Amino acid sequence: MDSRSILISGAGIAGPTLASWLSASGWDVTVVERFDHVREQGQNIDVRGVGRQVIRRMGLEDAVRDRHTGETGTDFVDDTGRPLAGFAAGADDTGGATAELEILRGQFARLLHDHSAAGTEYVFGDRITGLHDDGSGVDVEFDHGAARRFDAVVVADGLRSRTRSLVMPDARVEELGLYTAYLTIPRTADDNDRWRVLTCGQGRALGLRPDNLGTTQASLSFVSDVRGLDRLGHDDVVAVLRATYADVGWQGPRVLEHLDDDSLYFEEVGQAKLPTWSRGRIALLGDAAYCASPISGMGTTLALAGAYVLAGELTGHDDPRTAFARYERILRPLVTKAQKLPPGAPGIAHPRGRLGRGLFRTAVRAAGSPLLGKVAGLASRFATPPAEAIELPDYPMPAQRAVTA
């Protein structure tokens, strides 16, 4: 019997994970990525709960651990950088604002690409421009390459996927009113192994996180009633950030100094809440299907679990439409819980006024208190996403090769 063919759009986290499982199961897998290389930039991400189970089954847990960022916990600080409350990194698969297993997104993407590359055709620097599903297969048109036909197509290229609009032109992103800028800055003697967060007032926050590269990962996040700032050009984005954070002390001037560096990435935070994740022989995966936003702490876990479940169902069913329906039915409960953000988020962590800022600081002090936090369970509720909300099926798929280097 000839192997079945599948095209995956997106070489981030979900796409290569799906490629690994399907290629190991005998599928003819192609991944198309609009960038001309694996994007090795990106901030800290965590792997929790069922996501951790997936990388174990892939033989990748030790390799991820070898690339740990070194972050030991989270501190909320005052305007001078003095800790107001601290939370240790999680000690198990799920808990902690800082997970027990943290890795830079770019390093994880590279690891997943390399793990899947031997059995996958990667096409970089191209994108899908047309999808034509005739019921027995999908004819795909590309911006640069020749048209090709596949048994199924999976779109895994992000929250604001252009490819998704070819399948579901009515899909909309639920905006959360939050913007975040990420950048890498030189490490200084003042930096440590903690994720330090300053609520700056007027709807703003600033964060600094360690990495394993000898640099520091910085973030600037702010709430705004204005939509579309992420569509501005680089110079305009820099101007907005400089104006927004002009009066912020502590590490504010240091971060602003490096906004013109090449690492700057700016996004408007949102969620994808779609009534269905597939149409015919075309399915959505990862953020394109069910982005829960960085606020949830569940993005990577959802990508890994979704890819594993989708691969298992595709391998077990001849008709991809049946597999897509089962994938959604199994994963939807986990997504629903992940997308349920803390009450008031994101505004509660980005207070606009003095009163809100004071209340937030009081809350984190209470949650971080060894006595009150433990008695009231505040720390657990504050820092434990629902990463074990489902039990992963045990699919009869080939074991993955272990990678430790």
C-alpha positions in Angstrom: 0.0 0.0 0.0 1.4 3.4 -1.0 2.2 5.7 1.9 -0.2 8.6 2.5 1.0 12.1 1.9 0.5 15.2 4.1 1.5 18.8 3.8 2.1 20.8 7.0 2.3 24.6 6.9 4.6 25.9 9.6 8.0 24.8 11.0 7.5 26.1 14.6 6.6 23.7 17.4 3.4 21.9 16.4 4.4 21.3 12.8 7.7 19.5 13.3 6.2 17.5 16.2 3.4 16.3 13.9 6.0 15.6 11.2 8.1 13.4 13.6 5.2 11.2 14.5 3.8 10.8 11.1 7.0 10.2 9.3 7.9 7.5 11.9 4.5 5.9 11.1 5.2 5.8 7.4 3.6 8.9 6.1 5.1 10.9 3.2 5.5 14.3 5.1 6.3 17.7 3.6 6.6 20.9 5.8 6.4 24.3 4.1 7.7 27.4 6.0 7.5 30.9 4.7 10.8 31.9 6.4 13.9 30.7 4.6 15.3 29.1 7.8 14.4 27.7 11.2 13.7 30.7 13.3 16.0 30.3 16.2 15.0 33.5 18.0 12.4 33.6 20.7 11.8 33.9 24.4 11.5 31.3 27.2 8.8 28.7 26.8 7.8 26.0 29.2 6.9 22.4 28.7 4.2 21.1 31.2 1.9 18.2 31.9 0.8 16.3 28.8 3.3 18.3 26.8 6.1 16.8 28.9 4.6 13.4 28.3 4.8 13.9 24.5 8.5 14.9 24.6 9.2 11.8 26.8 7.5 9.6 24.2 9.6 11.3 21.5 12.8 10.6 23.4 13.5 14.4 23.7 13.2 15.1 27.4 16.9 14.9 28.2 17.8 17.0 25.2 15.3 19.7 26.3 16.7 19.5 29.8 20.3 19.9 28.5 19.1 23.3 27.0 17.4 24.5 30.1 17.5 28.3 30.4 18.7 28.1 34.1 15.7 30.0 35.4 15.1 29.1 39.0 11.9 31.0 39.8 9.9 34.2 39.5 10.2 37.4 41.5 7.8 40.4 41.4 9.9 43.5 42.1 9.3 47.1 43.1 10.6 50.2 41.2 14.1 49.6 42.5 14.2 46.0 41.6 13.8 44.8 45.2 11.7 41.5 45.3 8.1 42.0 46.6 7.3 38.3 46.3 9.1 35.2 45.0 7.9 31.9 43.6 10.3 28.9 43.2 10.3 27.0 39.9 7.9 24.1 39.7 9.2 20.8 41.2 7.0 18.6 39.0 5.7 18.3 35.5 3.1 21.1 35.8 3.4 23.6 38.6 5.2 27.0 38.9 5.1 30.3 37.1 8.6 29.2 36.1 8.1 25.6 35.0 10.5 22.9 36.0 11.5 22.6 32.4 12.2 25.9 30.5 13.8 26.3 27.1 14.2 29.1 24.5 11.6 28.8 21.8 14.2 28.9 19.0 16.3 26.2 20.5 13.2 24.0 20.9 12.2 24.7 17.3 15.6 23.7 16.1 15.6 20.5 18.2 12.2 19.5 16.8 13.2 20.3 13.2 16.4 18.2 13.5 14.5 15.3 15.1 12.0 15.2 12.2 14.3 16.1 9.3 15.5 12.6 8.3 11.9 11.6 7.4 10.5 14.9 6.3 10.8 17.1 3.3 11.3 20.7 4.5 10.6 23.5 2.0 11.7 26.9 3.3 11.1 30.3 1.8 7.7 29.4 0.4 4.0 29.5 1.4 0.6 28.2 0.4 -1.5 30.4 -1.8 -4.3 28.1 -2.8 -6.1 25.0 -1.4 -8.5 23.0 -3.4 -10.1 20.0 -1.7 -12.1 17.8 -4.1 -13.0 15.2 -1.4 -10.4 12.6 -2.3 -7.3 14.9 -1.9 -6.1 18.5 -1.8 -4.5 20.3 -4.6 -2.1 23.0 -3.2 -0.7 26.0 -4.9 2.5 27.8 -3.7 3.9 31.2 -4.0 7.1 29.9 -5.6 7.0 26.1 -6.0 5.0 24.0 -8.4 1.4 22.9 -7.5 1.2 19.5 -5.7 -1.4 17.2 -4.5 -1.7 15.7 -1.0 -4.0 13.3 0.9 -4.4 15.9 3.7 -3.1 19.3 4.7 -2.5 20.7 8.2 -2.2 24.4 8.9 0.1 25.1 11.9 1.5 28.5 11.2 0.3 30.7 14.1 -2.5 32.7 15.6 -2.7 35.1 12.7 -2.2 32.5 10.0 -2.8 33.7 6.4 -3.1 30.1 5.3 -6.0 29.6 7.7 -7.9 32.3 5.9 -7.9 30.2 2.8 -9.7 27.4 4.7 -11.8 29.5 7.1 -12.1 33.0 5.9 -14.6 33.7 8.6 -12.2 32.8 11.4 -11.5 35.7 13.8 -8.9 36.3 16.6 -10.3 37.3 20.0 -8.1 40.2 21.0 -7.2 40.6 24.6 -6.1 44.3 24.5 -2.5 43.4 25.3 0.7 44.0 23.3 4.1 42.5 24.1 7.5 43.2 22.8 10.3 40.7 23.2 14.0 41.2 22.7 17.4 39.9 23.7 19.7 42.2 25.5 23.3 41.9 26.8 23.6 40.3 30.3 25.0 42.5 33.1 26.2 41.8 36.6 22.8 42.9 37.9 21.0 40.0 36.2 20.4 36.8 38.1 18.7 33.4 37.5 15.2 34.7 38.3 12.4 35.9 36.1 11.9 39.4 37.4 8.7 41.2 36.7 7.9 44.9 37.4 4.3 46.2 37.2 5.0 49.8 36.0 1.6 51.3 36.4 -0.5 52.8 33.6 -1.2 49.4 32.2 2.5 48.4 31.7 4.8 45.7 32.8 8.5 44.9 32.2 10.2 41.5 32.5 13.7 40.1 32.5 14.6 36.4 32.2 17.8 34.5 32.1 18.8 32.3 29.2 21.5 29.7 28.5 23.3 31.9 26.0 24.9 34.4 28.3 22.3 37.1 27.4 19.0 38.2 29.0 15.5 38.0 27.6 13.5 41.1 28.1 9.8 41.9 27.5 7.7 45.0 27.5 3.9 44.4 27.8 1.1 46.9 28.0 -2.7 47.1 27.7 -4.2 49.4 25.1 -7.6 50.2 23.6 -6.0 50.8 20.3 -5.9 47.9 17.9 -3.5 47.2 15.1 -0.2 48.5 16.5 1.4 45.2 15.6 0.9 46.1 12.0 3.2 49.1 12.2 6.6 49.2 10.7 9.7 48.5 12.9 10.6 52.2 13.4 7.0 53.1 14.4 6.9 50.2 16.9 10.1 51.4 18.4 8.7 54.9 18.7 5.5 53.6 20.4 7.6 51.6 22.9 9.9 54.5 23.7 7.0 56.8 24.3 5.1 54.2 26.4 8.1 53.4 28.7 9.8 56.8 28.7 9.2 57.3 32.5 9.8 53.8 33.7 12.8 53.4 36.0 14.7 50.3 37.2 15.7 48.4 34.0 13.5 50.5 31.7 16.2 52.7 30.1 18.4 49.6 29.6 15.8 47.8 27.7 14.8 50.8 25.6 18.5 51.2 24.6 18.3 47.9 22.7 15.0 48.3 20.9 16.9 48.9 17.6 18.6 45.5 17.9 17.6 42.8 15.4 16.0 40.6 18.0 12.9 42.8 18.6 9.6 41.0 18.1 6.2 42.7 18.7 2.8 41.1 18.9 -0.8 41.8 19.8 -1.9 39.0 22.2 -5.1 37.2 21.4 -6.8 33.8 21.4 -8.2 31.6 18.6 -11.7 30.3 19.6 -13.0 28.5 16.5 -16.2 26.4 16.3 -14.3 23.7 14.3 -10.6 22.9 13.6 -11.1 21.3 10.2 -12.9 21.4 6.9 -12.8 18.4 4.7 -9.2 17.1 4.4 -7.7 20.3 5.8 -7.1 20.8 9.6 -5.7 23.4 11.9 -3.2 22.7 14.6 -1.5 24.7 17.4 -2.0 28.4 17.6 -3.8 28.5 14.3 -6.5 26.4 15.8 -6.7 27.1 19.5 -4.1 29.7 20.6 -4.6 30.2 24.4 -2.2 33.2 24.5 1.1 33.4 26.4 -0.9 34.5 29.5 -2.2 30.9 29.8 1.3 29.3 30.1 -0.1 26.5 27.9 0.9 27.4 24.3 3.7 24.9 24.0 1.9 22.2 25.8 -1.2 22.5 23.6 1.0 22.4 20.5 2.8 19.2 21.6 -0.4 17.5 22.8 -2.3 18.5 19.7 0.3 17.2 17.3 0.6 13.9 19.1 -3.2 13.3 19.2 -3.6 14.4 15.6 -0.8 12.1 14.5 -2.3 9.2 16.4 -5.7 9.6 14.9 -4.4 10.1 11.4 -2.3 7.0 11.7 -5.3 5.0 13.0 -7.9 6.0 10.4 -7.9 5.8 6.6 -10.1 8.8 6.2 -8.4 12.0 7.5 -11.8 13.6 8.1 -12.6 10.9 10.7 -9.2 11.5 12.3 -9.7 15.3 12.4 -13.1 14.9 14.1 -11.7 12.5 16.8 -8.6 14.8 17.3 -10.9 17.7 18.1 -13.1 15.7 20.4 -10.1 14.5 22.4 -8.2 17.7 22.6 -11.1 20.2 23.0 -11.5 19.8 26.8 -7.8 20.6 27.4 -8.1 23.7 25.1 -11.2 24.9 26.8 -9.5 24.9 30.2 -6.3 26.4 28.9 -8.2 29.3 27.3 -10.0 30.1 30.6 -7.6 32.9 31.8 -7.4 34.1 35.4 -10.2 36.6 36.3 -9.4 40.1 35.0 -6.5 39.0 32.8 -4.6 40.6 31.3 -5.5 43.8 33.0 -5.1 42.5 36.5 -1.3 42.1 36.0 -1.2 45.4 34.0 -3.0 47.8 36.4 -3.7 51.3 35.0 -4.1 53.2 38.3 -2.4 53.4 41.6 -5.1 51.5 43.4 -5.0 48.6 41.0 -1.2 48.5 41.2 -1.3 48.5 45.0 -3.9 45.7 45.1 -2.0 43.6 42.6 1.2 43.9 44.7 -0.7 43.0 47.8 -2.1 39.9 46.1 1.3 38.7 44.9 2.8 39.3 48.4 0.0 37.2 49.9 0.5 34.4 47.3 4.2 34.5 47.9 3.9 34.3 51.7 5.2 31.0 53.0 2.4 30.8 55.5 -0.6 32.5 53.9 0.1 31.3 50.4 0.3 27.7 51.5 -2.7 27.9 53.8 -4.9 29.6 51.2 -3.5 27.7 48.3 -2.8 31.1 46.6 0.5 30.2 45.1 -0.8 27.0 43.5 -3.8 28.8 42.0 -1.5 31.6 40.9 1.0 29.5 39.0 -0.4 26.1 38.0 -1.9 25.9 34.5 -4.3 23.0 33.7 -1.6 21.1 31.8 -2.9 17.7 32.9 -6.6 18.2 32.1 -6.8 15.2 29.8 -5.2 11.8 29.6 -3.2 11.3 26.5 -4.2 8.2 24.5 -1.6 5.5 24.1 -1.4 5.2 20.3 0.3 2.2 18.6 2.8 4.4 16.9 6.5 3.6 16.4 8.8 4.6 19.3 10.8 7.8 18.6 14.6 7.8 18.6 16.0 9.4 21.7 18.1 12.6 21.4 20.4 13.7 24.3 23.0 15.9 22.7 
